[in-house]
Amino acid sequence: MVSNSALTVSQLNMYVKMMFESDSRLKRICVVGEISNFVNHYKTGHCYFSLKDSDSSVKAVMFARNAQFLKFRPENGMRVYVTGRVSVFERDGVYQLYADSMEPEGAGALMLAFEQLKNKLASEGLFDDNRKREIPAFPLKIAVVTSPVGAAVQDVINILSRRFPLTEMILCPVAVQGVNCAKKNISALKKLEKINGIDVIILCRGGGSVEDLWGYNDENLIRAVAASKVPVITGIGHETDFTLCDFAADLRAPTPSAAAELAVPDIEELYQVTDALISRLYNSVDNYINNYEEKFLNLKYRLSLLEPKKKLENNITVLESLNTRLNAAKDNIIQKKEEIFNILTEKLRLLNPLEMIAKGYVPIYENGKRVIKAKDLKINSLVSINFSDGGALCEVKEISLTSINE
C-alpha cells in the first residue's frame, strides 16, 4: 500500500539534505551574484540575504562566527563573491547557501570597508575641519603612542629631543598591528586623558601593508581619536598611506618622523627669531629714547625762551642787532651824502667865477657893464679888467673882429 512507503515531510527534507551534503562539489563552492533582501540580525550577528542574477535567486545565510570577520558592510544591490557550502534547511525544505566568506566584486573588501566607514563617519561630521584644534606652539609634554621597538619610535625620540629638548616625552607602548591594535590604542588614549599636562598626543607607526595598518581603521579607535581631549597628531605608515584615524586626528603627518617635526618647533630657529626680536627691541627702545630725548630738549629750549631773564637777554640781543643795523645804515647814508656833497662841491667849484679868473678867464667891464663880445667895445673907450689878484683900467686902441657867426 502507498501508506507503507510514504515519507514524512521531515524524512524527505532530511533525505534531500543528505543528498546535497554527499555531493563534494557542493561542500566548497563560490557563487557570484547580487545581494538582495539583506537582513543583519544585530543581536545574534547572523546575516540573511539572497543572491540573484537576471534569471534566478538563491537564499543564503552567514552565521555570526563568520560574519564577524567581514571587512565591509554588505548592502543590497552589491555584487559579491560568496564562498561556502550548499545544504537544505530542513524546517522549510529549501536549499540555501551557507556562506563562510564574502568578497565584493571589483574593489577589494578592505577598500570597500574603508570607503563605507569613511562616508559614515564623515556624514556624522567626525572629519570636519571646524572641530579640529590647533597644535600648541610650544608643547612641554608630549605622549607618543606607538610600538616600543622599531625605527619609528627611535626617530620620534631623536627628533623631539633634538628639535625641542624642553619637551618631556611620555612613551605609551601599544600593539601597532593585529587584532589587538585598535583595542590597545583605545586603552592608551583613555589612560593618557587621566594624566595632567599633556599638550599633544602622537599616534604613529612605521610603514606596512594595508592589512598591517588596518587596526587604525577601526571605528571605535577612530571615535576615540576624535573624542580625545588632547590634540592628536597621526603619523601612520608612509606618505602615501592613509587611515581613517588620519581624518579624525587634529593633524595628519605623512610619517612618524614628520609627526615629531610638526609637534614641536625647532629650537635653533627659535634662537634666531629670539635674537632678531631682541635686536628689534633694542632698536625700538633706542629710537624711543632718542625720540623723547629730542622732544625733551625741544621743550626745554622752548621753556627757556619763556623765562624773563632769557626773554630779556633775547630782547637785548635783538636790540643790539637793530642798533648795529641802524648804525650801519646811518654810516651808509652819511657816506652816500658825503659823496653827493663832494660831487656837488666840485661842480660848484668849477662854476665859481673866481676859479675861472684864477685860470685866466677874466671879465671885462665898460662903464660898470660887462662886455661879452668884442663888437660891443669902442675905440678909445676905457674898460676895467678884474684879475684874481687885482684889476686894471685900459683904453681900447684897436678892435679885431673874427668871422665866427654870433
Sequence and secondary structure as in RCSB ss.txt:
>XXXX:A:sequence
MVSNSALTVSQLNMYVKMMFESDSRLKRICVVGEISNFVNHYKTGHCYFSLKDSDSSVKAVMFARNAQFLKFRPE
NGMRVYVTGRVSVFERDGVYQLYADSMEPEGAGALMLAFEQLKNKLASEGLFDDNRKREIPAFPLKIAVVTSPVG
AAVQDVINILSRRFPLTEMILCPVAVQGVNCAKKNISALKKLEKINGIDVIILCRGGGSVEDLWGYNDENLIRAV
AASKVPVITGIGHETDFTLCDFAADLRAPTPSAAAELAVPDIEELYQVTDALISRLYNSVDNYINNYEEKFLNLK
YRLSLLEPKKKLENNITVLESLNTRLNAAKDNIIQKKEEIFNILTEKLRLLNPLEMIAKGYVPIYENGKRVIKAK
DLKINSLVSINFSDGGALCEVKEISLTSINE
>XXXX:A:secstr
 HHHH   HHHHHHHHHHHHHH GGGTSEEEEEEEEEEEE TTT  EEEEEE SS EEEEEE HHHHTT SS   
TT EEEEEEEEEEETTTTEEEEEEEEEEESSS HHHHHHHHHHHHHHHTTTT GGG     SS SEEEEEE SSS
HHHHHHHHHHHHH TT EEEEEE   SSTTHHHHHHHHHHHHHTSTT  EEEEEE    HHHHGGGG HHHHHHH
HH SS EEEEESSTT   HHHHHSSEE SSHHHHHHHHS  HHHHHHHHHHHHHHHHHHHHHHHHHHHHHHHHHH
HHHHHTSHHHHHHHHHHHHHHHHHHHHHHHHHHHHHHHHHHHHHHHHHHHH HHHHHHTT   EEETTEEE SGG
G  TT EEEEEETTEEEEEE       S   
